[in-house]
């Protein structure tokens, strides 16, 4: 398991922490594999009732490590770590909660759309650079985003590349609450513990009713992956990605 992902257990709550602060917690293929392994194990463990995601170093995650994925080519593979992870998250039976402190970029934002509750600090901000890189939304966000936020907010975030403050993310429906940074993790864990104390089968069934058809989300993820791969090979995206690395 990647040491860039930190797994811990507090009673019936499993925490998964992005632990690569020197790279703004940018996610590599190995990190996706580590998170998937932790989620899969916890889903099969009756003692775990809630999953919680945190960042580290004042950052949630800057999203995919583009250099890692372009080097390996795994971002294009349907069977790759990222696609398996996204489909796993889309089909989780147990609740998924996130506590966001600092930036949440790209999949750092779209991942939150799969969470059942999301808390953030006042200094957090949310942005997706997909079209700026000549690409398209991912993680099923083109389907889930409008459901959560409505078309206008989803378009601003996913297509126009708007930068959402914590206040705006709360207003749009992406967040449940904004909590001071110093209290964020404790309050997120309290919420997780309260949820873990509820009858687990009732929670599981209720989550399934609210989420609806997971197969539709999985199909949208496949559709996005195919278009993402097509776009990544386009002249428009190649030029945008080169410009991105020149600026970095």
Secondary structure, DSSP 8 states (H G I E B T S, - for coil): --TTEEEEEETTEEEEEE--GGGTT-B-HHHHHHHHHHHHHHHH-TT--EEEEE-BTTBSB--B-HHHHHHH-GGG-TTSHHHHHHHHHHT-SSEEEEEE-SEEETHHHHGGGG-SEEEE-TT-EEE--TGGGT----TTHHHHHHHHHHHHHHHHHHTS---EEHHHHHHHTS-SEE--HHHHHHHHHHHHHHHHTS-HHHHHHHHHHHH--HHHHHHHHHHHHHHHHHHHTSHHHHHHHHHHHHH-
